[in-house]
Amino acid sequence: MLLIDTQSVRDPALNLALEEVLMRRFQGGEPLLFFYVNDPSVVIGRNQVPYVEASMQHVMRWRTTVVRRMSGGGAVYHDPGNLNFGLLQARGGDPFPSPGDAVRPVLNGLKALGLPARLNARHDILVDGMKVTGTAQYRAQRKCLTHGTLLVSADLDRLQQALASDSDVPACRGRGSVRSPVGNLIRYRPELTVTKVRAALIQSFAAFHGRVTPVVPDPADWSAARELAQSKYRSWEWAVGRSPEFQLRRQARLPWGRSEALMQIRHGRVTHIALTLSQRAPAALAQLTDHLEGQRYHPDVVARAVKAAGLGQGMAAVSAQVVDWLCSPYRWWQ
């Protein structure tokens, strides 16, 4: 088994991009294990809607990023107290390993640390009934990536807040997360650190697979990962445009009274918008539907639509409020 450890890289977009690059270039043979730790971020599954999975208010307040990964499954919170692992394996002539089989060495490593860890039917690892590890898989071209999180000393208060959606989403075709009570390993073994847990897992994988040989990514891999992080993982097209169809209701109290917008968004574009306005609202607002429908749900596009509707010239303060009402200006995907 080969091992890559990107300890010095904390950028979630770059680490997820490196995962994808490594999977593309993986030729089989020895399995490849890699570890990484991210800065605070919310990582959502391939088929999820960010507005359903994350608290946009807290994401904006903390200047946190929301990143979509290439595998399915639910949303997770990453920070420096969270150890992330990935395992690349070729199918060969055998069936793909189940997530539970793939993470068996993780389970064994936690038991070696004296933790009463067990695997549940969803392939989560629990300690004393609290979830400490969740997993997801991505399979393509006879290759399988199993990756997961391991809560060592994460900020659980921020985790709970970041993953508590504060958006009003009346309907959604995406896959919602299954919420579970979570806990840190330090709750049971206060002396544990990410470094100590990583070392225990490396020993466990070595015992399970025969050996672990450290390697470093080729410079070409890093170059490709940096390019992919910018073109895909930090892009609006991947973060928002890849979302399944959903409805988003936004309400605000504006100078003319309470206002509501109910938007249908598909592939990141506003396909329909219904406005509920008071009689004192500017007449130009009625034209917003013509300028927004069919457009990307992006703060810059919304700002141009508001201006095109006649709320730009001489009404800068009102225009800014309308834009904030319809679409948060914070670019949480970058």
N, C-alpha and C positions, 0 to 999 in steps of 0.2 A: 504494500500500500504506500502511495505517495502522499506527502503532507505539504500543504501551503498554508502559511499563517501570515495574514496581512495586519499584524498588530499596529503598525504605524499609520494605517489608513482608516479614518473614522467617517468618511463620506458615504452615506447609505446608497446614493445613486451610483457611485463608483464601485462599491463592493458588489451591488447587484449586477452591474454591467460586467464585472469581472467573472461572476458566476456564469453569466450567459456566454461570454467569450470562451471560458474554459470548457463549457459543455459543447459548444460548437466544434472545438478543436480536439476534444477528447476522442482518442482512437481505440479505446478499449484497453485490454490488458489489465494492469494493476489498477485497482480502484483508487480514486483520488479523494482525499479528505482535506477540507480547508476550514479554517476558523477566521472569524472577523468580529470586530466590535464596532458599533456605529454610534455616532453622536445622536442626541435625542431626535427621534423621528417616529412617524406612524407608517408602517408598511402594510399595504392592503393587498388582497388577493387579486388575481388576474380578472375575475368576473365580479368585482365589487364596485360599489359607488362610493366615492370618498365622502360625500355629504351624509351618507348613512352611517359610515364607520368611524368618523373622527369628529371631535368637537372643533369646529372651525374657529370658534371664539378663542379657545385655548391655544390652538395651533398658531393663530395670528398673534396672540399676546406673547407667546414664548418664542416666536419666530422659528417654529419647528417646520420641518418639511414633511410632506406626505408623498410617499413613493409607492408606485405599483410594481409588484414583482411579477415574474413570468409564470409562477405556479398558482394554482387555485388555493382554496382554503380561506381562512378568516384573517382579520386584521390583527396586527401585533404592535406593541410599542417597544422600541429599541432605545437604549441609552448605555453609557459606559459600564453599567452594572449587569448587562445582559450579554452573555456569550452566544454567538451565532455559529452554527456549524453547517457544513454541506458535505454530502457524500455523492460522488459521481461513480456510477457503475455501468458496465456494458451488459446487455442482456445475454449475449452469446446464444447458447442453445437452451438456456433455462428461462423460466418465466421471470418477469420483473420481480424484484424483492418487494414485499409489502413494506409500508413505512415502519411497521413494528419490527420486522426483521432487520431493516436497515439501521434502526437506532438501538438495537439490542446492546451494542457496546457502550452507548451512552448510559443505558439503564445499569449495565454491569459496573461502569465507572462510578456511578453515584452510590451503588451498593458498597463498592470498595471503600468509599469515603465514610461508610457507616450510616448512610441514609436509608430509611425504609421505603425505597422507591418501588413503584409498580407501574405497569402499563395498562391503560384502560382500552375499551373497545374502539375508541377513536384514535388510538395510537398516541395519546398524550401520556406523558410521564407524570405521575402524581406522587407526592410525598405527604403522608398523613392526610390524604384527601384533597390536598391543594395542588393545583396544576403548576408545574415548574417548567414543563417543556411541551410545546406544540409543534407539530410537523406538517409538512406539505410535500407533494411530489410533482415533478414535471417530467414527462416522458416524451421522447422524440427520437426518431432514427435509431431505434434499438439501444438508446441510452436512457438512463434514469438518474435524475437529480432528486435526492431526498435532503431537504434542509429543515432546520428548526431553530428554535430559540431556547435558551436556558437561563432562567431567572436566578442570578446569583445574589446580587445586591442592588437590584433596580429600584428606582423611585416609584413605589407602588401607588402613592397618592397621585402623582402625575400620570401614571399609567391609567388609573381609573378615570381621571378627568379627560385625558386625551382620547380615550376610546368611548366616551359617552357622547353620542351624537347630539348636537344642539340645533340641527337643521330640521325643518318641517318637510318631510318627504312623504306625502300621502300614498304614493304608489311607486313601486320599484321592481324591476325584473332581475336585479342582481342577486347574488348569493349573500345572505346576511351571515354575520359571524355568530357562532354559538358561544355565549358568554359563560365563563366558568370562574369559580373562585380561584385566585392565584396566590402564590406565596414565593418568597425568596428562600434560597438554600441557607442563607445566614440565619434564618429564623430557627433552624435546627442545628447548624454548626456555625456559630458566630465568627470563628476564625477563618472561614473560607473566603477566598478571593477569586476573581476571574482567572488569575494566573495559576492558582493552585488547582482549580477545577479543570482548566485546560490541560494541565500536566497529567491529572488523573485520567482524563478521557483519552489522551494520547497513549498512555500505558494500556488502557482497556482495548482500544482499537488495535494496538500492536499484538496483544494477546489473542484477539479474535481473528485477525487477518494474518498473523505470522510475523509481521514486522511493519515498521513505519519509517519511511525514508524521507527526511525533509528535502524539499526542492523549492526553488523560487520561480515565479512566473517569468517567462521570456519577456524581454523588453517590448517585443512586438505585441504580446498579450496585453501589457499595460497600455500601450499606445492605442490598441483597438478598444480597450475598456474605457479609456478616457473619451474617445470619440463617441462610443455608444452611450456613455453616461450623458453626454451633452445632447446628442441627437435624439435619444429615446427617453431615457429615464428622467431627465429634467424637462421634458417637453410637455406642452399642453396636450398635444395629440395623444400621448400615451397616458398621462395622468387623468385627464378629463375626457378626451375624445374616445377613449377605449371603454368608457363606462357603458353598461347596459342601459336601456331606456328607463327613465325615472321622471317623476314629477317633483318639482321644488316650489314650495310656497314661501314667499318672503313678505314680511309685514314690517311697517314702519310708521311712526307718527311724524308726519312732515308738516310744514307750515300751514297747509290747508286742511290738515286733519289726518285721520288714520287711512293708510293706503295698503292695498294687498295686491300682490302679483302671483298668479299661479302659472308656472311654466312647465311645459312638457319638453323634455330634453332627450334627444336620441342621437347617439354617436357624437355627443358634445354640442349639438346644435339645437337651438330653440325651434321646435316644430310648431308650437302653439303657445300663446300667452293670453291670459285673461286678467284684466285689471279691474279692481274694485276701488273706486275713488269717491271722494266727497264732491259735492256740487261746487265747492270753492277751488277745486284743483285747476291748474292751468289747462286751457283747452288743447294746447299742444300735446299734452300727455296722451290724448286719444290716438295720436298718430304713431305712438311708440310701437304698437303691434305690427304695423306695416314695416317699420325699420328693423325690428328685432327678429321676426319670424324668418327662419331659414339661415340665421347667422350663428356663428360660434358663440358659445356661452363663455366669454372671455372678457375681463374688465375693460380692455382697450376697445373691443368691438362694441360693448355696451355703451361706453362713453361716446363713441362716434354715433351710435344710433340715437342717443339722447340729444346730441348736438343736431343731428339731421332732422329730428322731430321739431326743432325750433326752440330748444331750451338752452342753447349755448350763449348766443350773443346777448349781453346785458343781463343775464340770469346765471352768472357763474356759480354763486353760492347755492342756488336752488338746483342747478344742474349737477353739482357735486353730490348733493344729498340724494338725488334720484339715482345716480350711478351707484352710490353706496347701498341704497335700498335694494336695487336689483341684483347686484353682484359685488361681493367683497373685493376690494382692490388688492388685497394681499395675494401675491403669487406664491402659494404654498408648495407648488411643484418644483420650484427652482432652488 
